[in-house]
Amino acid sequence: MKKNESIDEMFERFQTILNGLKSLQTKFSKDQNNLKILDSLPKIWEPKVIIISKVCDLKVFTLDELIGALRVHEVHLNNRDHLKANDTIALKGGDTIKRREKGRPRNFHKRKERFRKPS
């Protein structure tokens, strides 16, 4: 799968390749086709790939079922990325260190020195 390519675009390319191979009398089984698609997905898809390969029997799982499951996950990933892009964090700058120093007792450094001296 190419970068920024949708599942539908990837599937269209895959179908073109399969049709070309069929014209050359080369056929692949369902599980071979499914594994080719799953192996082509980027690393961010790895959890979904693991789930599909463990839960579904790739020998009977059709390409349409696989693409349907991947489309649903693609929508989920796109929504998550969209939400992350819209999250903003406002940081407040200021002189918090100065305020802390003002809040310390005046003889704080003397107490600190007494604490360090061995008895």
N, C-alpha and C positions, 0 to 999 in steps of 0.2 A: 504494500500500500504506500502510495506516495504521500509526502507531507502535504497537509491541508486538503487531502482528497476525501470525498465522502464515501460512504459504503456503497451507495448507488453507482458512483463513478468507478470505483474499484471493481464492482461486480460486472459492470458493462465491459470493462477491459478484459476481465476474466472470461466472460462469455465469448468475446471475440476470439480469444486465444483457443478456448475449447472448440469453437466452431471450425477454426482453422485446422486444429488437430483431427477433428472428426472427418474433415475432407481428405485427410491423409490416412484415413482408416486407423487412427490411434484413439483408443478410448480409455477412460479412467473410471474406476469404481467411485461410488458415492463417498466412501470414506477417504479415498485419495483426494478427491476434489475438496471435500470439507477440510481436510488437513492442510491442503495448499492454501486455502483462504485463511484459516486460523494462523498458520505460520507466517503469513504475510502481514499480519496486523502489528502495529507499533507496540512498544513496551507498556504504554499506559493501558492497553487492552488486556494485559496479561491475566488479571483476575477473572475477567469474563471468559477468556480462552480456556483457563483451567476449569472453570465451572462447566462450560459446554462440553469439554472433552471428557470430564469425569461423569457428568450426569446423563448426557445424551449418547445414544448408540449411534456413532457416526456412520455405521454401515447402512442404517435405515433412515437416518436424518437427511431430508432432502435439502438441496441448495436453497430452495425458497424458504424453508423453515429456518435455516441457518441465517440467511440474509435478513429475515424478519426479526430474529433475535438480536442480530447485530445492529439493525436500524434503531430498535428500541434503546439499546445501550448507547448508541451514538447520540440520540436525543438527550439522554441522561447526562452524558459527558459534556455536550454543548451547553446545556442548562447550567451545569456546575461551573463551567468555565465562564459563562456569562455572569453568574452570581459573583464569582471571585473578582471579575473585572470591575464590577460595580461596588464592591466593598471598599470603603475608604476608612482610613483611620486618621483621626485628628490628634495631633500631638501638641501639647501645650508647652511652650518654652517659657523659661523664666529663671528667676534667681532663687530656686529652692535651696541651694546650698547656703546662700547668704542667710536665708530665713532660719535654717537649722542652726547655723552658727550663732545667730542672735538668740535663739531659744535655749542655748546651753548656759548653765550657771557660769558665773565669772571665774570661779576657782576650779573649773573643770580640769584645766591642765595641771594644777597642783595635785588634785586627787589622782590623776593619771600617773604623775611622777611618784607619789607615795605607793601606789599599787605596784610599780615596777621595782622599787627598792627592796633588796633582800632584808629580812629581819635579823 
